[in-house]
């Protein structure tokens, strides 16, 4: 029991670090760019972190299936610690971009493991509660990240937004020491070529969301690498992503649904504070507080979801979750200049309920519908599908906002897009069929 508590502490600290560093630079980046120079690279510290985190999550999951959870999880924390130290010591923007990539590699190797290890250690009923605790780390970071960033800038130096990770990472590593794995790895050769093809292809595809010049070239090159990866993997006995797991129609539609739902509305959180600042004239802090509604809804839905799965199955929960998501899309599409804090806060709670139910049900399904030696890659690929969806959704929404004639019409267009996407996700939820879990 003590081992489980210790690893739970370690997992939550790792999630806190990764989530903090996703958003803590939002308010401090202008000052950092001014300090280091290179405003033309302003977006790249965000992009390198996001790309590395997204691309490497499936790799980490597969490695954990082959070599064990503890070893890969600890390696991710160590890389994240080193990346944080280097980011804090950066002297130029180019250095910061590179070191943020290293930090993102560590985050990519950390973030799937709270769900993966929870699948090894805890029953289905308890996993919803574990995910709720993990969600609370994201909610906590949404509130304290801007406060920490402002505090360090005003009272010390922006470099401490990275240095603060070092004691947290060390504490997480110490908490992980007592952990004794219950999962027995299935030894196999690492698919180096497949890993290279996959990471290169997905990286190029994600670069389309951030580059200004020749995005078509990046997209085409990325697509070619992904196609090569697919045909190469089909001939491998120990592939990076065993395509056999997608022969299961239930799991396949769960991944499709996750991609569509997250592409539709998960990125809305990036634009809600902007709407409140411009139209309701709220402060940066107050407009950020509204996102706590998402965390409240997410935690509320996550806690009982494990029990609901055993009672009702996957399909009804996906249908209800997507119905709630589409309803939140309707309410967002009805936003207008007079919509204030409490209207948006309620919408965020509803959206949080939707994502909490869908996220927990999808992750548990990804674990229960595969063999034990495929649980890591199945779980992390579910997260990968959602992350790719989020990246695409945020990019599309940003394009609507930047190309519109005025701010409010841009917000209306991006939320209308979110509504259409959520309705499509709702339709796909009916293709998810319940079946016997593998274990």
Buried (B, 14 or more C-beta within 10 A) or exposed (E): EEBBEBBBBBBBBBBBBBBBBBBBBBBBBEBBBEBBEBEEBEEBBBBBBBBBBBBBBBBBBBBBBBBBBBEBBBBBBBBBBBBBBBBBEBEEBBBBBBBBBBBBBBBBBBBBBBBBBBBBBBEBBBBBBBBBBBBBBBBBBBBBBBEBBBEBBEEEEBBBBBBBBBEBBBEBBEBBEEBEBEBEBEEBEBBEBBBBBBBBBBBBBBBBBBBEEEBEEBBBBBBBBBEBBBEBBEEBEBBBBBEEBEEBEBBBBBBBBBBBBBBBBBBBBBBBBBBBBBBBEBEBEBBBBBBBBBBBBBBBBBBBBBBBBEEEBBBBBBBBBBBBBBBBBBBBBEBEEEBEBEBBBBBBBBBBBBBBBBBBBBBBBBBBBBBBBBBBBBBBBBBBBBBBBBBBBBBBBBBBBEEBEEEBEBBBBBBBBBBBBBBBBBEBBEBBEBBEBEE
